[in-house]
Amino acid sequence: MAKKSTVARSNKAPKFKSRVVRRCFKCGRARGYMRDYDLCRICFRELANEGKIPGVKKSSW
């Protein structure tokens, strides 16, 4: 879980466009972020396993 100050800083508009830091809206993690879902890989996996993300299911072959 990211610190509240770090999350608050990333929510502010950056001075330059390239300084944007995208974070998971659930936990605030910056690494392993998936833009399509606005989640980090860990939260994505938890929600996908619970069936809370429509159209996503566990693959098996």
N, C-alpha and C positions, 0 to 999 in steps of 0.2 A: 504494500500500500504506500503510495507516494505521500509526502508531507503536504499538508493543506496549503502552505505557502508556495510550494512548487506548482501545485495544481492551479492556484489562483494566478500565479505569474504567467502560466501558459495560456490562461483564458483571456489575458489582456491582448489588445491589438499590438502586434510587433512593429518596431520602427521600420524594419525592412521586410519585404515579402518572404525572403529566404530564411528568416528566423522563426518561422512558424513551427511550433512543437505540437504535434498531435498526440493526444493521450486518450487512453481508455476512459469512457465516461463512467464506468462502474468502479474501477479501482485506481485510476490515475496513472497506470503504467505507460511509459513512453516506448519501450522496446517491444517488438513483436506485435505491432499495431496493424490491424486490418481496417483499411479505409472504408470498405464496403459495409462493414457492420459497426464501425466506430467502437470496436472492442479490441483488447489484447488477445493473444492466442490462448491464454489460460482461461479467461472469462468466456471466450468463444467456445472453448471445449466444454466447460461446465454447462453453459446454456444449451449447447447443441445436444449433449447427452441427456439433458432433462426434457428435450423436445420443445424448447421455448423459442427457437429460431425457425420460422417457417421455411420449408423447402430444403432443409439441411438434415441429412441422416448419415449415420455411421456407415462407412463403406466396408464391404467384405467381398472377397473374390477367391 
